Each structure stands twice: as C-alpha cells, then as structure tokens.
Amino acid sequence: MIGSERQALARDVVSRYTAGESIRALAEATGRSYGYIHRILTESGVQLRQRGGARRRKKA
C-alpha cells in the first residue's frame, strides 16, 4: 500500500475507532490483520481503549 492510500485508510480507521468500532471489527471490515490496524492507530497517536467490553452485573 502506497503512502497516500495508507494515510487515507488511517484517517478512516481512526475516525471509526474513535466513534466506537473495535479493532477486530475494523480489521475484518478492511481485510487487514488485527496487528496492522493496531499499529495504524498507535502510529496515529490514538489512545486505545482498555480490553473487554461493558461489564455484565451478576443477578442478585
């Protein structure tokens, strides 16, 4: 992937991630690996969310 294409992908991935999409979902949607998407986000200076989703409460 050449520089301008990679930059366009990075902008798209960053905006979708900050809107709440997961790294795994972005990897699947773009046909890239989890590691590739993770690397693009970190290189773009995005603060990554913690692992895991919303915690489920146990029923009392």
N, C-alpha and C positions, 0 to 999 in steps of 0.2 A: 504494500500500500504506500503510495507516494505521500509526501508531506501535506499537501493541501487536502487530500482525501482523508488522511488521518486526523487532521485538525477539524474537519467538518464532522467526522464521526465522534471525536472527543467532545465537541460542543453539544452534539445531540445526546450523547451518553450522560454528560454532566447534568444537562437540564432534566433529563428523565430521572436520573438518580436522585437529584435534589427534590424532585416532585414526589418521590416515594417509591419508585420502582427498585426492585432488588438487583443486585449484581448478577445473580443467577438468571433472572428474567431478562436482563439486558443481554447477557451472553447468548441465551437461546434466541432472542429476537434478532440479534445482529449476526449470528452464525460464528461468533468468536468464542474463545475459551474464557472461563472464569478469570484466570490469571491475567489475560490480556485486558479485560475490562477493568479489573482491579488496578493494574498498572496505569492505564489511561487516567483513571480517577485520581490516583495518588500523584501522578505527574502533573495533573491539572490543579493540584492543591486542594482538592475536596476533602473535607473531614468526613471520614467514613463512619457510618452508624455502627453501634455495637451489634454483635452477632445475636441472632434469635429474633423472634417477633414479639408480639404482645404476650404477656404472661397470662395464663389462664388461672383463675382462682379455683381452689378446691371448694366443692359444695360443703356447707356447714352441716 
